[in-house]
Amino acid sequence: MYIAERNTAGFNNSLLSTDYDKQSDSDSCSGIMGRYDYTEGWIDALKEAGYKLYCITNFTPAGYEQCYDCISFIERFDGCVFSFREGIVKPDPKIYKTLLRRYNLKAEECVFIDDTEENVVSAQKIGLNGIVFTGYEDAVARLNEIVNSNAS
């Protein structure tokens, strides 16, 4: 899941991230998840546009260790909340509040992207903008809609 926070027109550049489509077969983690062809480029584009990136993950300690090579890009994020360290998992609103509090973010200035609708609905209930991830192109279009509507 990504959270985007933008510093223009009242919308802070932050994006939360999750797993996506278009997986590279050579980068899969035993069927748990994989690295996707567009991930690094999307991170670069968002960072260059001034976004800060944050992550919330429901990995177990073993899953995190097993899949680290596929998710090593999170080292480029501005912060992460790991459920196994917090003892809270999505969609519990406490995990989103933990991220907001820890990194001094305002919910209404962030966009939460996740591939599970229940997680997005939970984030929206506490004031985050939300996008259910169904594919890269759709997520980019929805993010642009949210950014443009908040800039008005």
C-alpha positions in Angstrom: 0.0 0.0 0.0 1.3 3.5 -0.7 0.4 6.8 0.9 1.0 9.9 -1.1 1.4 13.3 0.6 1.8 16.4 -1.7 2.9 19.9 -0.7 0.8 21.8 -3.2 -2.6 23.4 -2.9 -3.3 22.0 0.5 -2.5 18.4 -0.6 0.7 17.0 0.9 2.7 14.6 -1.3 2.6 11.2 0.4 1.7 7.9 -1.1 1.2 4.5 0.6 2.0 1.3 -1.5 1.0 -2.4 -1.9 1.5 -5.4 -4.3 0.5 -5.0 -7.9 0.0 -6.8 -11.3 2.6 -7.4 -14.0 4.9 -9.5 -11.9 8.3 -10.5 -13.1 8.5 -14.3 -12.8 12.1 -14.1 -11.7 11.3 -11.9 -8.8 8.5 -13.8 -7.1 8.7 -14.8 -3.5 7.4 -18.4 -3.4 3.9 -17.3 -4.6 3.5 -14.7 -1.7 4.1 -11.7 -3.9 6.5 -10.4 -6.5 8.3 -7.4 -7.9 6.4 -5.7 -10.8 8.0 -4.2 -13.9 6.6 -0.7 -13.2 7.3 -0.4 -9.4 10.8 1.2 -9.6 9.7 3.7 -12.3 6.6 4.6 -10.4 8.5 5.2 -7.2 11.0 7.4 -9.2 8.2 9.4 -10.8 6.4 10.0 -7.5 9.6 11.0 -5.7 10.6 13.3 -8.6 7.1 14.9 -8.3 7.7 15.7 -4.7 5.8 12.9 -3.1 6.8 11.2 0.1 6.1 7.4 0.2 5.1 5.4 3.2 4.2 1.7 3.5 1.9 -0.4 5.7 2.4 -4.1 5.4 0.7 -7.1 7.0 3.8 -9.3 6.6 4.7 -11.8 9.2 8.4 -11.8 10.3 9.0 -14.9 8.2 7.2 -13.5 5.2 9.1 -10.3 5.4 12.4 -12.1 5.5 11.4 -14.5 2.7 10.2 -11.7 0.4 12.7 -9.0 1.2 14.4 -9.2 -2.2 11.0 -8.6 -3.9 10.2 -5.6 -1.7 13.7 -4.1 -1.1 12.3 -0.9 -2.9 10.7 0.0 0.4 14.1 1.1 1.6 13.5 4.2 -0.6 10.3 5.0 1.3 10.1 7.8 3.8 8.7 5.4 6.4 7.0 2.0 7.0 4.7 0.5 9.5 5.1 -3.3 9.8 2.1 -5.1 11.4 4.3 -7.8 12.9 6.2 -5.1 14.8 3.1 -3.2 15.9 0.8 -6.1 16.7 -1.9 -4.5 14.5 -3.0 -5.6 11.0 -5.0 -3.9 8.2 -7.9 -3.2 8.2 -7.7 -2.2 11.9 -7.9 1.6 11.9 -5.2 1.7 14.5 -2.5 0.7 12.0 -3.4 3.7 9.7 -3.5 6.0 12.8 -0.1 4.7 13.8 1.4 5.6 10.5 -0.2 9.1 10.5 1.0 9.8 14.1 4.5 8.4 13.7 5.2 10.5 10.6 3.1 13.5 11.5 0.8 13.2 8.5 -2.7 14.5 8.1 -5.2 11.9 6.8 -7.0 14.3 4.4 -3.6 15.1 2.8 -2.8 11.5 2.1 -3.8 8.8 -0.5 -4.0 5.2 0.6 -3.6 2.6 -2.2 -4.3 -1.1 -1.5 -5.4 -4.1 -3.5 -8.0 -5.1 -0.8 -11.2 -3.1 -0.7 -11.8 -3.7 3.0 -8.4 -2.1 3.8 -9.2 1.0 1.7 -12.7 1.4 3.2 -11.2 1.2 6.7 -8.6 3.9 5.8 -11.3 6.1 4.3 -13.3 5.9 7.5 -10.5 7.7 9.3 -10.2 10.4 6.6 -7.6 9.0 4.2 -8.3 9.3 0.5 -8.4 5.8 -0.9 -7.8 3.9 -4.1 -8.5 0.1 -4.5 -5.7 -1.1 -6.6 -6.9 -3.0 -9.7 -4.0 -2.2 -12.0 -1.2 0.3 -12.5 -2.9 2.5 -15.1 -6.1 2.8 -13.2 -4.2 3.7 -10.0 -2.3 6.4 -11.7 -5.5 7.8 -13.2 -7.3 7.7 -9.9 -4.4 9.3 -8.1 -4.3 12.2 -10.6 -8.1 12.7 -10.1 -7.6 12.9 -6.3 -4.7 15.3 -6.6 -6.5 17.5 -9.1 -9.7 17.6 -7.1 -7.8 18.6 -3.9 -5.9 21.3 -5.8 -9.1 23.0 -6.7 
